[in-house]
Amino acid sequence: MDQPLPYRPSGPSPELAPTPPPPPPPNGRGPWRRPDPENEPAHWARIPKEKRLRAALVLAGAVLIALFAWLSWALPIGRSMQPLETPAFIFVSADGKPFARKGFVKDEPVKASDLPDHVKDAFISIEDRRFYRHLGVDLRAIARALRANQQAGEVVEGGSTITQQLAKTAFLDSRQTLRRKAQEALIALWLEVRLSKDEILSRYLSAVYFGDGVYGLRSAARHYFNKTPDRLTVQEAAMLAGLLKAPSRLAPTSNRKAAVERYRVVLAAMEDTGAISEAEARRYRRSPPRVTGAARDLPSGHWFSDWVSADAVEASPRLYGHLYVRTTLDSKLQARAESVLRRTLNSQGRSRNVTQGAIVAMRPDGRVVALVGGRNYRQSSFNRVTQAKRQPGSAFKLFVWAAALEAGMRPDSRVLDTPLKVGDWEPENYEEQYSGNITLTDALAKSSNVAAVRLTTRLGPRRVVAAARRLGVQSQLDPAPVMALGAEEMTLMELTSAYAAVANGAAPVKPWGLLDARPKVRQRAVPHARELVEMLSAVTQRGTGRGSGAVFGKTGTTQNNRDALFVGYADGLIVGVWLGNDNNAPMRGVTGGGLPAQIFREFTNSRVAPAPPPEESFDPYAEDPFGLYPEGETGMVPGDEFVPGPEGFDPSVPLPPDGGPAEPPPFRDPEFGPEVGPPPGRDFEEPPPPEFEEERMRAREERRREREERLRELEEQDLGY
């Protein structure tokens, strides 16, 4: 019999029955529900729209306040009103004549409230017609510019406001990127919040560039029309307003035609905005203004001003307007130098294949009074006096003969002027002319190459380098026998300064060109200066430089006539002349005793004092040997007079920076025998041993300590200690 089924209650199984809802929370806000992210909105969406909008506005305001606070800290509001880092210079000659200007000029700021309406209207009409009706960014102008540029297929119109241009000029660079435009718009909004419209316009007109190196309306009015901004006419204001689109290209000093075309565009804009009537616009179009300021006459560059600019910048303060710089330039001598060089190149340049030249004239103390760095500054501003390094040729023999005198030789010591072979090298005289056994003076007068090489090999090239260093040469010099012929390169200024040291009697002579910034140089007397002058005077009296008319000097000609030089003294001036070609092409028959000596004679006008007789006695340490020092000054620093060491050697001058031990004493051979070398009892001497220098330095240090101790004792006595 079947068993009855167990009783099961009707309805769902207890295991499958739904979980009863939880009891209501104690706060009485209704039953708790598990969040359903798929079917329910996010929490912020359940916030009422009014609250969300209010929170967004508060957040945006906080961000703007923080951003404006950062801008106020990072961007000084007065930056556009500040002067330029480096002022503009007007260089004035020693006789009071301006001869060049250099740099950018920015005058004192203008106030828009002080300007006539037609001046403000000219700039607003062409740059930002809705200036007084926008908040720094003009969306209507941007849309108009986009439409015009799209129709033209190129950028023909901009949408930046005056406020945006001020932001770019004062705080940003000129890169055309979306990021930079966004920064410009943001800063423009900040400027509109911080400043009034007149303040923005004032800063804009005071900082914007007007071409020709001029910033600001005040500088532009003075530069182009020699007026103050409040006296500008309608035509002049329109001309200046037109420059802002492309200042360098539209400057009336360099492109008057383009400036006048833009001027008429500004007049049309002023007529459209009602700033001027139709009749006035028609009348002004027929009479564009003329540039009447100093910009017409004063060049923006000059070889002399380029040379002294670095020193002028270092010594100049930060200020508005121009800074007048007094220089040592003599305007008459400068004009004469330019005229003589130009006339020579024009008359003989083509036939002699010489295209360039340079002249520098200085006083024996280094005061440069004339500097011509080339044929024409406008065609080439490269300064061949201070920048071009060329071989000096035989003009380098000054240092060889100076080393020979320091080693104990005399002007009447003898040297062989005969063919010579040094290793595989056989130096030759000019036109292979030799004179046998001659004196040092005659060898220098005829510019004997083999004698110079003989002296260099016997003395040791390092002694020649040391002599050049003592006379102020700083260029790299390779101590080798070939250097005796001027194979090492240096500037014409450097070479002329070395000859100035001989005339000055003290070395080194540092060239200087600013009256208010004369360099302080510790100098020492030039050993055997009188003997050097005597030998150099033989060059101009009966040697290769006899056509120069100089008191003393030296010619120089490099291989294949690539360079020709003459450096000499006359009329209180040391003058260096160079002729050659920038491409190093050979000239036709041009030597140092030819055209360069002629240029020297024409420049100095041949009025020179005769050289003193060679038999006169001479003290190389006298205050005024040869009567060359201006006003009896040698330029030496008191207390630093030259103190000679052992005969023929100055231990205070170190070896050249290329280092190495001193050259061994020259040996005696038949070719350089007793009858050719120094007189008996005055043979070449070896350099002193290192112990000598160490002892001298110890003695100097001991004397210094004694002086300091004595000074302290005196101070204590004076102060009552």
PLY file of the C-alpha trace (Angstrom):
ply
format ascii 1.0
element vertex 721
property float x
property float y
property float z
element edge 720
property int vertex1
property int vertex2
end_header
0.00 0.00 0.00
1.33 3.36 -0.96
2.55 5.70 1.74
0.76 9.07 1.94
2.82 12.15 0.85
3.97 14.52 3.57
2.02 17.68 4.01
3.46 20.75 2.24
1.88 24.14 2.69
0.78 25.96 -0.45
2.81 28.94 -1.82
6.48 29.35 -2.56
9.12 27.39 -0.81
10.50 29.00 2.33
13.98 28.77 0.81
12.79 30.78 -2.24
10.70 33.34 -0.42
11.82 37.01 -0.86
13.69 38.68 1.94
11.34 40.89 3.91
12.08 44.61 3.67
14.08 46.09 6.54
12.36 48.20 9.09
12.20 51.94 8.40
15.19 53.94 9.64
14.81 55.81 12.86
15.01 59.23 11.14
11.74 58.56 9.38
13.00 59.41 5.83
11.61 56.28 4.24
12.89 52.83 3.58
16.59 52.30 2.68
17.26 51.18 -0.89
20.40 49.68 -2.38
21.75 52.05 -5.08
21.32 50.91 -8.64
24.07 52.54 -10.78
22.52 51.33 -14.02
19.07 52.80 -13.53
19.66 55.74 -11.19
21.37 59.11 -11.95
24.65 60.09 -10.29
24.63 61.99 -7.05
25.49 65.38 -8.63
22.59 65.00 -11.09
20.14 64.83 -8.24
21.30 68.28 -7.08
18.95 71.02 -8.29
20.12 72.93 -11.34
20.13 76.23 -9.50
22.55 74.89 -6.91
24.77 73.34 -9.57
24.96 76.63 -11.49
25.69 78.59 -8.36
28.51 76.18 -7.41
30.01 76.38 -10.90
29.99 80.15 -10.79
31.64 80.17 -7.38
34.30 77.74 -8.58
34.98 79.73 -11.76
35.20 82.93 -9.76
37.67 81.36 -7.36
39.79 80.12 -10.27
39.76 83.57 -11.90
40.63 85.28 -8.63
43.51 82.87 -8.10
44.65 83.31 -11.70
44.49 87.10 -11.55
46.33 87.02 -8.22
49.09 84.92 -9.85
49.22 87.28 -12.85
49.57 90.26 -10.53
52.53 88.55 -8.89
54.17 87.14 -12.04
53.54 90.02 -14.48
54.50 93.48 -13.20
51.84 95.89 -14.39
54.39 98.62 -15.05
56.73 96.56 -17.25
55.67 98.31 -20.44
56.56 101.68 -18.88
60.10 100.71 -17.90
63.15 101.75 -19.95
65.00 99.23 -22.08
67.70 97.08 -20.53
70.35 98.79 -22.69
69.87 102.44 -23.67
70.45 103.80 -27.15
73.81 105.44 -27.65
74.73 108.54 -29.60
78.49 108.53 -30.03
80.18 111.91 -29.96
83.70 112.63 -31.18
86.33 114.27 -29.00
85.60 117.58 -30.74
81.88 117.34 -29.87
80.34 116.08 -33.13
77.84 113.17 -33.09
78.89 110.60 -35.67
76.81 107.46 -35.03
73.92 106.03 -33.07
73.47 102.46 -31.92
70.84 100.44 -30.13
67.12 100.84 -29.51
65.72 103.99 -27.97
62.73 104.31 -25.67
61.77 107.67 -24.22
59.66 108.50 -21.19
56.06 107.22 -21.25
53.23 109.31 -22.69
49.84 109.97 -21.09
46.85 109.49 -23.34
45.01 112.25 -21.51
47.72 114.74 -22.60
47.53 113.84 -26.29
45.34 115.68 -28.85
42.25 113.77 -29.97
43.51 113.40 -33.54
46.64 111.58 -32.30
44.61 109.06 -30.30
42.04 108.74 -33.11
44.74 107.86 -35.64
45.88 104.82 -33.65
42.43 103.71 -32.54
40.94 104.00 -36.06
43.54 101.74 -37.66
44.29 99.37 -34.78
41.10 98.92 -32.70
37.93 100.83 -33.66
35.89 99.32 -30.81
38.58 100.00 -28.20
36.23 101.79 -25.81
33.43 99.19 -26.22
35.07 95.80 -25.55
36.61 94.10 -22.51
40.01 93.31 -23.96
38.91 90.74 -26.56
36.68 91.80 -29.46
34.80 88.76 -30.83
33.30 90.87 -33.60
36.76 91.93 -34.79
37.96 88.34 -34.68
35.03 87.18 -36.83
35.62 90.02 -39.29
39.33 89.13 -39.55
38.58 85.44 -40.11
36.15 86.29 -42.89
38.57 88.69 -44.59
41.48 86.25 -44.38
39.35 83.42 -45.74
38.26 85.50 -48.72
41.84 86.62 -49.47
43.36 83.19 -48.99
46.05 84.66 -46.72
46.40 86.66 -43.54
45.48 90.23 -44.46
43.80 91.40 -41.26
44.20 90.75 -37.56
41.61 90.67 -34.83
43.79 91.60 -31.86
42.71 94.56 -29.80
45.01 97.25 -28.47
44.80 95.55 -25.08
45.89 92.24 -26.60
48.76 93.95 -28.42
49.87 95.49 -25.14
49.76 92.05 -23.52
51.92 90.63 -26.31
54.36 93.56 -26.33
54.87 93.68 -22.58
54.65 90.05 -21.47
54.76 87.56 -24.36
56.86 86.64 -27.37
55.79 86.91 -31.02
55.16 83.21 -31.72
51.91 82.57 -33.57
50.48 79.61 -31.62
47.07 78.87 -30.14
48.57 78.65 -26.67
50.17 82.07 -27.01
46.89 83.57 -28.31
45.04 82.08 -25.33
47.61 83.59 -22.96
47.27 86.92 -24.75
43.47 86.92 -24.34
43.70 86.01 -20.66
46.25 88.73 -19.91
44.12 91.21 -21.89
41.13 90.47 -19.63
43.34 90.96 -16.59
44.60 94.30 -17.93
41.03 95.48 -18.52
40.19 94.65 -14.89
43.28 96.37 -13.49
43.54 99.48 -15.71
41.34 102.13 -17.22
41.11 102.56 -20.99
43.33 105.64 -20.95
45.93 103.80 -18.89
45.92 100.90 -21.36
46.28 103.27 -24.30
49.09 105.15 -22.55
51.04 101.96 -21.91
50.46 100.74 -25.45
51.68 103.95 -27.09
54.68 104.04 -24.75
55.86 100.49 -25.52
55.00 99.73 -29.15
57.77 99.55 -31.78
57.86 102.21 -34.52
60.76 100.90 -36.59
64.27 102.29 -37.09
65.24 101.24 -33.56
62.55 103.38 -31.85
60.11 102.30 -29.12
57.27 104.46 -27.88
55.38 107.42 -29.33
57.55 110.05 -27.66
60.73 108.62 -29.19
59.07 108.16 -32.58
57.80 111.75 -32.70
61.26 113.06 -31.89
63.04 110.62 -34.19
60.97 111.14 -37.32
59.61 114.68 -36.89
61.71 116.28 -34.13
58.57 117.03 -32.10
56.90 116.11 -28.86
53.77 113.91 -29.19
51.37 116.72 -28.20
52.55 118.81 -31.21
52.03 116.17 -33.90
49.80 117.14 -36.80
47.08 114.90 -38.23
49.37 113.87 -41.11
52.27 113.04 -38.79
50.04 111.09 -36.39
48.61 109.11 -39.33
52.12 108.34 -40.61
53.23 107.05 -37.21
50.05 105.01 -36.73
50.64 103.35 -40.08
54.06 102.07 -39.04
52.69 99.64 -36.45
51.64 96.99 -39.00
55.23 96.36 -40.17
57.59 98.85 -38.46
60.84 97.77 -40.10
59.40 97.54 -43.61
57.32 100.73 -43.44
59.85 103.07 -41.78
59.85 106.29 -43.86
63.62 106.62 -43.48
64.18 103.45 -45.52
60.96 102.93 -47.54
59.07 106.18 -47.98
56.87 104.85 -50.79
55.44 102.03 -48.65
55.09 104.39 -45.67
53.03 106.85 -47.74
50.75 104.08 -49.04
50.08 102.92 -45.49
49.59 106.54 -44.42
46.71 106.86 -46.89
45.12 103.67 -45.50
45.14 105.24 -42.03
43.50 108.41 -43.37
40.73 106.29 -44.89
40.18 104.55 -41.56
40.02 107.91 -39.77
37.44 109.08 -42.30
35.34 105.91 -41.77
35.29 106.42 -38.01
34.46 110.11 -38.29
37.76 111.31 -36.85
38.28 113.53 -39.91
35.94 114.72 -42.64
36.01 113.62 -46.26
37.43 116.98 -47.35
40.19 116.76 -44.75
41.06 113.23 -45.80
41.27 114.32 -49.44
43.51 117.26 -48.56
45.80 115.21 -46.30
46.25 112.50 -48.94
47.91 115.02 -51.23
50.40 116.22 -48.59
52.10 113.33 -46.74
54.56 114.51 -44.08
58.33 114.63 -44.54
60.84 113.18 -42.10
62.58 116.12 -40.45
64.23 114.56 -37.39
67.85 113.61 -36.83
67.26 110.16 -38.35
68.14 111.48 -41.81
71.70 112.51 -40.96
73.06 110.25 -38.21
74.11 106.74 -39.36
73.04 103.78 -37.28
76.46 102.13 -37.42
80.15 102.93 -37.65
83.34 100.91 -37.28
84.44 102.97 -34.28
81.07 102.81 -32.50
80.87 99.06 -33.11
84.28 98.66 -31.49
83.51 100.64 -28.30
79.88 99.53 -27.90
80.67 96.67 -25.54
82.54 98.99 -23.17
79.75 101.58 -23.44
77.09 99.00 -22.51
79.11 97.83 -19.53
79.45 101.36 -18.19
75.92 102.61 -18.96
72.96 102.88 -16.56
69.40 101.92 -17.42
67.55 105.05 -18.50
65.10 106.55 -20.99
66.10 108.14 -24.26
69.60 108.39 -25.67
72.86 108.20 -23.79
75.54 110.45 -25.25
78.90 108.70 -25.21
82.08 110.77 -25.47
84.76 109.06 -27.50
88.38 109.68 -28.41
87.60 109.88 -32.13
88.94 112.94 -33.97
86.35 113.80 -36.63
88.87 115.53 -38.91
91.38 112.68 -38.78
88.59 110.16 -39.28
87.32 111.97 -42.36
90.86 112.23 -43.73
91.51 108.52 -43.19
88.28 107.50 -44.92
88.97 109.86 -47.82
92.57 108.71 -48.37
91.68 105.02 -48.30
88.66 105.42 -50.58
90.61 107.54 -53.06
93.48 105.05 -53.21
91.22 102.04 -53.72
89.15 103.82 -56.36
92.20 104.93 -58.35
94.45 101.87 -58.09
92.31 99.08 -56.73
91.28 97.60 -60.08
94.75 97.69 -61.65
96.43 96.29 -58.52
93.64 93.80 -57.68
93.12 95.21 -54.20
89.54 95.60 -52.95
89.83 96.28 -49.23
91.89 98.23 -46.75
91.97 99.39 -43.15
93.52 102.23 -41.16
93.89 102.77 -37.42
95.55 105.79 -35.81
96.25 106.09 -32.10
98.29 108.17 -29.70
101.23 106.43 -28.01
99.09 105.96 -24.89
96.54 103.89 -26.86
93.96 106.62 -27.45
92.41 105.73 -30.83
91.63 108.84 -32.88
90.71 107.29 -36.27
89.51 103.86 -37.29
88.50 102.76 -40.78
87.56 99.09 -40.87
87.01 98.74 -44.60
86.13 100.36 -47.88
82.46 101.05 -47.20
80.59 100.43 -43.94
77.18 100.11 -45.60
78.46 97.40 -47.92
80.39 95.57 -45.20
80.40 96.37 -41.48
83.12 93.78 -40.82
85.91 95.55 -38.97
89.25 94.67 -40.57
91.12 96.53 -37.84
89.77 94.68 -34.81
88.23 91.47 -36.19
90.33 90.31 -39.14
93.41 88.28 -38.22
96.02 88.48 -40.97
99.71 87.71 -41.26
101.81 90.81 -40.45
104.71 89.80 -42.70
107.97 91.61 -42.00
106.23 93.99 -39.57
106.61 91.10 -37.09
110.40 91.61 -37.14
109.97 94.25 -34.45
109.67 91.41 -31.93
112.70 89.52 -33.29
114.92 92.60 -33.02
113.48 93.42 -29.57
114.41 89.90 -28.38
117.90 90.33 -29.82
118.43 93.59 -27.88
117.13 92.01 -24.68
119.58 89.13 -25.17
122.52 91.54 -25.22
122.98 92.51 -28.86
123.29 96.12 -30.04
122.15 97.99 -33.17
125.70 97.78 -34.54
126.03 94.05 -33.84
126.49 92.14 -37.04
124.54 89.31 -38.62
124.92 87.39 -41.87
122.56 88.30 -44.71
123.37 85.23 -46.83
121.35 82.22 -48.05
120.24 79.95 -45.21
118.77 76.49 -44.81
116.88 75.39 -41.69
116.11 71.71 -42.04
114.25 71.34 -45.34
113.22 75.01 -45.37
115.23 77.62 -47.26
114.01 81.15 -46.47
114.76 83.80 -49.09
115.02 87.57 -49.15
112.71 89.66 -51.28
113.91 89.38 -54.90
116.74 87.12 -53.56
119.07 90.03 -52.80
121.72 89.48 -50.10
124.25 91.84 -48.53
126.62 89.58 -46.62
127.83 90.64 -43.18
125.70 93.62 -42.06
124.59 95.31 -38.83
121.29 94.63 -37.11
120.15 98.15 -38.10
120.89 97.57 -41.79
119.29 94.13 -41.69
116.08 95.64 -40.32
116.21 98.56 -42.76
116.37 96.25 -45.76
113.96 93.80 -44.06
116.29 90.80 -44.42
114.34 87.56 -44.06
117.38 85.33 -43.63
118.78 87.59 -40.91
115.45 87.42 -39.04
115.42 83.62 -39.26
119.08 83.45 -38.12
118.32 85.60 -35.11
115.24 83.56 -34.22
117.01 80.21 -34.43
120.00 81.47 -32.42
117.95 83.27 -29.77
115.28 80.60 -29.58
111.70 81.15 -30.82
110.40 81.30 -27.27
112.45 84.41 -26.57
110.80 86.05 -29.58
107.35 85.02 -28.33
108.20 86.42 -24.89
109.27 89.74 -26.46
105.97 89.92 -28.37
104.04 89.20 -25.18
105.89 92.01 -23.39
104.80 94.42 -26.12
101.16 93.39 -25.70
100.55 90.71 -28.37
97.86 88.28 -27.18
97.23 86.19 -30.30
98.39 82.59 -30.48
102.05 82.40 -31.52
103.68 79.14 -32.49
107.35 79.23 -31.38
109.00 78.13 -34.62
111.64 79.73 -36.87
109.07 80.57 -39.54
107.40 83.02 -37.16
110.27 85.44 -37.84
108.73 86.17 -41.25
105.32 87.04 -39.81
103.56 83.75 -40.45
101.48 84.04 -37.24
98.19 85.91 -37.53
97.09 88.91 -35.48
94.81 91.93 -35.87
95.96 95.27 -37.21
94.92 96.85 -33.89
97.12 94.41 -31.98
100.15 95.04 -34.20
99.74 98.81 -34.10
99.45 98.72 -30.30
102.80 96.94 -30.07
104.46 99.72 -32.08
102.66 102.25 -29.87
104.31 100.62 -26.85
107.73 101.34 -28.39
106.75 104.98 -28.91
105.22 105.16 -25.45
108.24 103.61 -23.74
105.88 101.50 -21.61
104.03 98.30 -22.38
101.50 96.98 -22.88
99.46 99.71 -24.58
95.78 98.85 -24.55
93.76 100.71 -27.21
90.84 102.67 -25.78
88.08 104.77 -27.29
85.87 106.11 -24.46
86.95 109.32 -22.75
85.14 108.38 -19.55
86.33 104.78 -19.41
90.08 104.70 -19.91
91.39 101.23 -19.08
93.68 100.75 -16.12
96.71 98.78 -17.26
99.81 97.94 -15.28
102.70 98.83 -17.55
106.43 98.32 -17.47
109.15 100.17 -19.31
110.08 98.77 -22.72
113.70 97.57 -22.58
115.99 99.24 -25.13
113.18 101.41 -26.49
115.60 104.00 -27.88
117.64 101.40 -29.77
114.44 100.00 -31.26
113.39 103.47 -32.39
116.81 104.12 -33.90
116.68 100.93 -35.95
113.07 101.51 -37.02
113.96 105.06 -38.09
116.56 103.58 -40.44
113.70 101.71 -42.16
111.97 105.01 -43.03
115.14 106.96 -43.81
116.96 104.58 -46.13
115.12 101.27 -46.06
111.90 99.71 -47.32
109.73 102.45 -45.73
111.58 105.50 -47.06
108.56 106.57 -49.10
106.31 106.88 -46.05
107.69 110.11 -44.59
107.43 108.60 -41.09
109.78 109.24 -38.19
110.06 105.49 -37.74
108.09 102.48 -38.88
108.15 99.09 -40.55
106.77 97.59 -43.74
105.19 94.16 -44.07
104.35 92.02 -47.12
103.11 88.43 -46.99
103.61 85.61 -49.46
102.32 86.24 -52.99
101.43 89.81 -51.97
98.27 88.69 -50.20
98.74 91.32 -47.46
100.62 94.61 -47.46
101.12 96.68 -44.30
102.87 99.71 -42.95
102.98 100.75 -39.29
104.75 103.96 -38.39
104.97 107.06 -36.23
104.46 110.68 -37.34
102.86 113.84 -35.94
102.32 112.22 -32.53
100.39 109.32 -34.04
101.05 105.62 -34.48
99.26 104.64 -37.70
98.69 101.14 -39.04
97.64 100.60 -42.67
96.60 97.31 -44.29
95.65 96.48 -47.87
94.42 93.15 -49.22
91.37 91.14 -50.24
88.78 89.42 -48.07
89.07 86.26 -50.19
92.86 86.25 -49.65
93.51 86.69 -53.37
97.01 87.94 -54.32
97.48 91.58 -55.24
99.52 92.77 -58.20
102.83 94.17 -57.04
101.51 95.74 -53.83
104.09 95.76 -51.02
104.17 97.39 -47.62
106.55 100.08 -48.85
104.24 100.89 -51.78
100.55 101.76 -51.46
100.32 101.37 -47.65
103.29 103.70 -47.16
101.73 106.19 -49.59
98.45 106.06 -47.68
100.39 106.70 -44.46
102.14 109.71 -46.01
98.90 111.22 -47.32
97.10 110.65 -44.03
99.82 112.24 -41.89
100.25 114.99 -44.55
104.03 114.44 -44.55
104.62 117.02 -41.82
106.89 115.00 -39.55
109.75 115.82 -37.25
113.19 114.52 -38.23
114.49 111.47 -36.44
117.13 112.22 -33.76
120.73 111.49 -34.73
121.75 107.94 -33.86
124.88 109.06 -32.00
122.88 110.75 -29.20
123.09 109.08 -25.83
119.88 107.56 -24.60
118.53 106.26 -21.32
115.88 103.57 -22.04
114.22 104.33 -18.69
114.00 108.10 -19.15
110.58 109.71 -18.79
110.34 111.08 -22.32
112.68 109.38 -24.80
112.39 110.72 -28.32
109.84 113.38 -27.27
106.93 111.06 -28.02
104.88 111.12 -24.83
101.83 113.41 -24.79
102.16 115.97 -22.01
105.18 114.11 -20.66
103.12 111.10 -19.52
104.29 107.55 -20.08
101.12 105.87 -18.88
103.04 103.78 -16.35
101.43 102.91 -13.03
103.31 104.57 -10.14
105.27 102.07 -8.13
105.36 99.55 -10.98
108.42 100.78 -12.83
110.45 98.27 -14.78
113.25 96.73 -12.72
115.77 94.89 -14.90
117.06 91.50 -13.89
120.36 90.09 -15.10
121.75 91.65 -18.27
119.45 90.99 -21.21
116.68 89.19 -19.28
113.54 90.31 -17.47
112.60 87.65 -14.90
109.25 89.33 -14.16
107.82 88.32 -17.53
106.74 84.66 -17.62
107.08 82.41 -20.60
104.21 82.42 -23.10
101.12 80.35 -22.19
102.14 77.50 -24.52
104.51 76.51 -21.72
107.62 74.39 -21.83
111.12 74.99 -20.54
113.14 77.97 -21.63
115.14 77.67 -24.82
118.72 76.46 -24.26
121.42 79.11 -24.76
122.33 79.48 -28.42
125.49 77.71 -29.47
128.28 79.38 -31.41
129.08 78.16 -34.90
131.19 79.48 -37.78
128.16 80.97 -39.50
127.25 82.97 -36.40
130.79 83.70 -35.23
132.22 86.26 -32.84
132.47 88.88 -35.56
128.72 88.53 -36.22
127.38 88.09 -32.71
127.48 90.39 -29.69
130.70 92.21 -28.83
133.21 90.48 -26.56
132.09 90.20 -22.97
128.39 90.53 -23.87
127.59 87.05 -25.09
124.09 85.58 -24.98
123.12 84.67 -21.45
121.17 81.73 -20.18
117.90 82.39 -18.37
118.31 82.45 -14.60
117.68 79.16 -12.80
114.28 78.54 -11.16
115.86 79.19 -7.75
116.43 82.80 -8.77
112.72 83.36 -9.45
111.70 81.59 -6.24
114.07 83.73 -4.21
112.79 86.90 -5.84
109.16 85.95 -5.10
110.00 85.16 -1.47
111.72 88.53 -1.08
108.72 90.32 -2.61
106.29 88.52 -0.29
108.44 89.36 2.73
108.54 93.05 1.78
104.76 93.04 1.35
104.24 91.59 4.84
106.60 94.16 6.32
104.68 97.00 4.67
101.32 95.66 5.90
102.66 95.28 9.43
104.06 98.81 9.39
100.71 100.18 8.14
98.86 98.43 10.96
101.23 99.98 13.47
100.63 103.44 12.06
96.86 102.95 12.12
96.96 101.87 15.75
98.99 104.94 16.65
96.60 107.26 14.83
93.52 105.67 16.43
94.97 105.75 19.93
95.01 101.99 20.50
0 1
1 2
2 3
3 4
4 5
5 6
6 7
7 8
8 9
9 10
10 11
11 12
12 13
13 14
14 15
15 16
16 17
17 18
18 19
19 20
20 21
21 22
22 23
23 24
24 25
25 26
26 27
27 28
28 29
29 30
30 31
31 32
32 33
33 34
34 35
35 36
36 37
37 38
38 39
39 40
40 41
41 42
42 43
43 44
44 45
45 46
46 47
47 48
48 49
49 50
50 51
51 52
52 53
53 54
54 55
55 56
56 57
57 58
58 59
59 60
60 61
61 62
62 63
63 64
64 65
65 66
66 67
67 68
68 69
69 70
70 71
71 72
72 73
73 74
74 75
75 76
76 77
77 78
78 79
79 80
80 81
81 82
82 83
83 84
84 85
85 86
86 87
87 88
88 89
89 90
90 91
91 92
92 93
93 94
94 95
95 96
96 97
97 98
98 99
99 100
100 101
101 102
102 103
103 104
104 105
105 106
106 107
107 108
108 109
109 110
110 111
111 112
112 113
113 114
114 115
115 116
116 117
117 118
118 119
119 120
120 121
121 122
122 123
123 124
124 125
125 126
126 127
127 128
128 129
129 130
130 131
131 132
132 133
133 134
134 135
135 136
136 137
137 138
138 139
139 140
140 141
141 142
142 143
143 144
144 145
145 146
146 147
147 148
148 149
149 150
150 151
151 152
152 153
153 154
154 155
155 156
156 157
157 158
158 159
159 160
160 161
161 162
162 163
163 164
164 165
165 166
166 167
167 168
168 169
169 170
170 171
171 172
172 173
173 174
174 175
175 176
176 177
177 178
178 179
179 180
180 181
181 182
182 183
183 184
184 185
185 186
186 187
187 188
188 189
189 190
190 191
191 192
192 193
193 194
194 195
195 196
196 197
197 198
198 199
199 200
200 201
201 202
202 203
203 204
204 205
205 206
206 207
207 208
208 209
209 210
210 211
211 212
212 213
213 214
214 215
215 216
216 217
217 218
218 219
219 220
220 221
221 222
222 223
223 224
224 225
225 226
226 227
227 228
228 229
229 230
230 231
231 232
232 233
233 234
234 235
235 236
236 237
237 238
238 239
239 240
240 241
241 242
242 243
243 244
244 245
245 246
246 247
247 248
248 249
249 250
250 251
251 252
252 253
253 254
254 255
255 256
256 257
257 258
258 259
259 260
260 261
261 262
262 263
263 264
264 265
265 266
266 267
267 268
268 269
269 270
270 271
271 272
272 273
273 274
274 275
275 276
276 277
277 278
278 279
279 280
280 281
281 282
282 283
283 284
284 285
285 286
286 287
287 288
288 289
289 290
290 291
291 292
292 293
293 294
294 295
295 296
296 297
297 298
298 299
299 300
300 301
301 302
302 303
303 304
304 305
305 306
306 307
307 308
308 309
309 310
310 311
311 312
312 313
313 314
314 315
315 316
316 317
317 318
318 319
319 320
320 321
321 322
322 323
323 324
324 325
325 326
326 327
327 328
328 329
329 330
330 331
331 332
332 333
333 334
334 335
335 336
336 337
337 338
338 339
339 340
340 341
341 342
342 343
343 344
344 345
345 346
346 347
347 348
348 349
349 350
350 351
351 352
352 353
353 354
354 355
355 356
356 357
357 358
358 359
359 360
360 361
361 362
362 363
363 364
364 365
365 366
366 367
367 368
368 369
369 370
370 371
371 372
372 373
373 374
374 375
375 376
376 377
377 378
378 379
379 380
380 381
381 382
382 383
383 384
384 385
385 386
386 387
387 388
388 389
389 390
390 391
391 392
392 393
393 394
394 395
395 396
396 397
397 398
398 399
399 400
400 401
401 402
402 403
403 404
404 405
405 406
406 407
407 408
408 409
409 410
410 411
411 412
412 413
413 414
414 415
415 416
416 417
417 418
418 419
419 420
420 421
421 422
422 423
423 424
424 425
425 426
426 427
427 428
428 429
429 430
430 431
431 432
432 433
433 434
434 435
435 436
436 437
437 438
438 439
439 440
440 441
441 442
442 443
443 444
444 445
445 446
446 447
447 448
448 449
449 450
450 451
451 452
452 453
453 454
454 455
455 456
456 457
457 458
458 459
459 460
460 461
461 462
462 463
463 464
464 465
465 466
466 467
467 468
468 469
469 470
470 471
471 472
472 473
473 474
474 475
475 476
476 477
477 478
478 479
479 480
480 481
481 482
482 483
483 484
484 485
485 486
486 487
487 488
488 489
489 490
490 491
491 492
492 493
493 494
494 495
495 496
496 497
497 498
498 499
499 500
500 501
501 502
502 503
503 504
504 505
505 506
506 507
507 508
508 509
509 510
510 511
511 512
512 513
513 514
514 515
515 516
516 517
517 518
518 519
519 520
520 521
521 522
522 523
523 524
524 525
525 526
526 527
527 528
528 529
529 530
530 531
531 532
532 533
533 534
534 535
535 536
536 537
537 538
538 539
539 540
540 541
541 542
542 543
543 544
544 545
545 546
546 547
547 548
548 549
549 550
550 551
551 552
552 553
553 554
554 555
555 556
556 557
557 558
558 559
559 560
560 561
561 562
562 563
563 564
564 565
565 566
566 567
567 568
568 569
569 570
570 571
571 572
572 573
573 574
574 575
575 576
576 577
577 578
578 579
579 580
580 581
581 582
582 583
583 584
584 585
585 586
586 587
587 588
588 589
589 590
590 591
591 592
592 593
593 594
594 595
595 596
596 597
597 598
598 599
599 600
600 601
601 602
602 603
603 604
604 605
605 606
606 607
607 608
608 609
609 610
610 611
611 612
612 613
613 614
614 615
615 616
616 617
617 618
618 619
619 620
620 621
621 622
622 623
623 624
624 625
625 626
626 627
627 628
628 629
629 630
630 631
631 632
632 633
633 634
634 635
635 636
636 637
637 638
638 639
639 640
640 641
641 642
642 643
643 644
644 645
645 646
646 647
647 648
648 649
649 650
650 651
651 652
652 653
653 654
654 655
655 656
656 657
657 658
658 659
659 660
660 661
661 662
662 663
663 664
664 665
665 666
666 667
667 668
668 669
669 670
670 671
671 672
672 673
673 674
674 675
675 676
676 677
677 678
678 679
679 680
680 681
681 682
682 683
683 684
684 685
685 686
686 687
687 688
688 689
689 690
690 691
691 692
692 693
693 694
694 695
695 696
696 697
697 698
698 699
699 700
700 701
701 702
702 703
703 704
704 705
705 706
706 707
707 708
708 709
709 710
710 711
711 712
712 713
713 714
714 715
715 716
716 717
717 718
718 719
719 720
